[in-house]
Amino acid sequence: MKEIYRKALGMIDLTSLNPTDTPTSIKAMTVKVNEFKKHFPDCPLPASICVFPNFASVVRSTLIAEGVNITVVGGCFPASQSFLEVKTAECVRAVQDGADEVDIVLALNAFLDGDKAAAKAEIETIGKAIRQVNPRVHLKVILETGALKDPKLIKEASWLAMEAGADFIKTSTGKIGVSATPEAAEVMCRCIKAYYEKTGRRVGFKPAGGIATAEDAVVYYNIVRDILGEAWLDKSLFRFGASRMANNLLSAIEGKEVKYY
């Protein structure tokens, strides 16, 4: 079990998305990542550090740990309620400031109103714009599955996002009442599998929101393993959006309470 805990630890997007975040607090979190191996040499670093777009440059100027990406939540996260030009400009600026990955929220204002074409076009527009800045940047699309509720809608949103060019599909923002659930994860992973069988393109999966314990990590790890297979058990295709879970996984690995992050 500890081996799963270690793998899960290396798939975390270590996240701070608080209204009280400051350049100083984000820099301190990044320094923790830089110094992590001094304290836990046998454990993996997080896959990325996830922050608001205005802190991408802070992380970029502080981060020296190798193999750790910079993720931002863009597109007027978490509600995605603004003009497309504003959402796009925010994402582009974040990539210019050093973001390697951008997490945006599916435009529920269009999707839930039946305008699926507009929701898809928004993902395509943002994806094209950020890839013009950095062709290697990854775009993750948050479906906000707790708001969709119906598995049929989750399936439709999954396919829409992947066909629009999402590199990952993600469950939730963590900012509404219902966040990630195993049921939604299963629907999304089955869509990813079907999409791969149809196109040959592997899309990643990211559960996020309400995921905190080592046991939670195992639940989602097993879903991905059972549906998508060993190829997806890698940080290039599987992430956890989490903050508290990092310390809980470390505690489970070390066999004692750890409050490092």
N, C-alpha and C positions, 0 to 999 in steps of 0.2 A: 504493500500500500504506500509506503514511503516513496517508492519510485514514481508512483503516480503523482504524489504531492510535489515532488521535485519538478516533474515535467510541467505540471500545472503552474507552478511558481514562475517558470520561464515563459509562460504564455500570457502573463498578466500585462495589461495596459495599466500601469500604476497611475491612479487617477486622483486629481484634485480639482474639483469643480464647485468651489464654494464662493458665495458672494463676498466673503472676507479674504479671499486669496490676495496676496500682494507679491510684488517682485521678490521681496525678501523671503517670504514663505516658500515660493516656488523654487527659488535658488537653493534654499535649505533642503528641500526634498530631492533636488537633483544632486546635491552634494552627498546625500545619503546613498543614492544609487552609485555615485562615483566610488564611494568608500565601502560598498557592500562586501566585496570580496575579501577585504581585510578581516571582516568579522565572520563571514560564512563562506570560506573558500570552496566548499563542496556543493554549494547551491548555485543555481543559475540566476543571472540578472533578470529583471523584468524585460519583456519584449519591447516595451516602450513606456514613455512618460506621457500621460494624457492631460492636457490643460486647456484653458480657454485660449482663443486665437491670439489675444494680445500678449500672451506669455511665451509664445513660440521663440521669440528672440532671446528671452531670458534663459530658457532651457538650452538653446543652441550655444549661447556664450559660456555656459557653465558646464555642460555635459562633456565628460572625457571618457566615460566608460564605453568600451567598444561593443558594438552589436546592439545598442539600445536606440530605438527610433524615437522620433518626436511626433506625437499625435495631438491634433487639436480637434475640438468639437466646433464645427463651423456652420455656416448657413443659418445664422440666428437661432442657434440651439437654446433651449430645447423645443420651442414651439414651432419654429420654422415659419413664423408669421411676419413676413416682410416682403419687400419687393425683390424679385429675382436678381435685379442688378445689385442690390445691397448684399444679398446672400453670396453672390458670386464674388463681389469685390472683397468681402471678408475672407473667403476661402483663398483667393489668389494672394492677398496680402500675407496670410499666414504661411503659405508655401514660400513666398519670397523671403519671409523671415526665418525660414529653416524647417518648417514642418515637413515630415516625410509621409504622413498619413493624415487624412481629413475625414472625420466622421460627420455626416450630415443626416438630418431627419427627413424622411419621406414627407412630401408636402401633403399632409393630411387634409388641409383645407381644399385641395383639389381632389385627392383620392376618395375621400369620404363623400364628396359631392357628386361623384360619378365621372369626374373629368380625369380619367386615367391617362389620357394622352398628355395633358398638361403636367401631371406628376412625373411622368416618364421624361418629358422634355426637360424638366428642371434638372433632373439628375444628369442627363446628357450634357446640358449646358455647363453645369458646374464642373463635371468631369473633364470636358474638353478644355475649359479655361485653366484649370490647375495643371493639367498635363502639358499645356503649352509652356508653363513655367518650369516644370520638372517632369519629364516623361515617365519617371520611375515612381512618382507619388502614387500612393494607394488611396482609393476612395471607398469608405465604408458607409453603407446606407442603413440607417436606423429605421426599422419598420414601426416601432412603438406598438408592439403586438398586444399590449394590454388594452389599447384603445380599439384595436381591430376586433378582438374577441372571437369572432367566427373563424374557425380554421380555414374556411374557403377564402376569406378575405386575406388571411395570413399567406396562404398559398399564392393568391393572385399578386399580392404585394411583393413576395419573394421573387416571382418570375419577372415582374415588371422591373424591379431593381437590377436583377442580373442582366436582363436583356438591354437595360440602359447603360450597362458598363460598370456596375459595382464590382469591386474586387473582393469585398466582404459584404455579407448582410448581417445585421446586428439586431438583437431583439428589442432593446429598450433604451430610453434615456435615463431611467431611474428617477424621473421627476414627476411621474403620475402614480396613482394608487396601485396599479398592477404592473409589475415589471417582468423580468424573465420568468418563464415557467417551463418545466420539462415538456409539457404538451406542445407549447409553441416551438420549442427547440426541435422536437421530433418532426413537426410539419416542415420547418425551414430546412432541416438537414435532408429530408427526403426530396425536397425541391432542388437542393444543391446537387444531390446525386443524380436526379433525372436530368437536370440541366447539363451536368458533366457528360452523361451518356449521350445526350443529344448533340452537344457542341464540342466536346473534348477540352473545354476550358474549366479549370478548377477555380471555384469561388470559395472564399473563406467564410467561416462562421464565428460570430462573437456574441455570446450571451452576456448580458450586462443588466445591472439594476437588481438590487436585493440579493445579490450573490455575495456571501460573506464567509462561510465556513469551509473547512477542508472537505466536509461531507458534500457540500454543494458542488465543489470542484469535481469530485468523483462522479456525481450524478451526470453532469454535463460531459465529462470526459468519456464516460461509458456510452452515452447517447451518440457522440461523434464517432467513437470507435465502432460501435455496433452497426451504425447506418452508413457511415462514409468510409470506414476502414483506416488502416494504419497510416496511409499516405497523408491523412488530414491531422494526424497527431503531431503537429509541428507548428511552431509559432508563425510560419509563413501562411498557414491556413486556419489556424485556430487561436483565438484570443479570449481572454476573460476581461471584461470591463469591471474593475474592482479596486477598492482601496483597502478596506479592512481585511480582505481575504489574504493579502500578502503576509501580514503578521500571523494570522491563524494558520496558514500553511507552514510558516517557519516554526511556529509552536508545535505543530504536529510532527514535523521532521526532527526537531531538536528534543522533543519529549519534555518540554517545559515552556512556560509562558514567555513569549518573545514579543516585545514592543519596539521593534527597530524603526519601522516607517511611521 
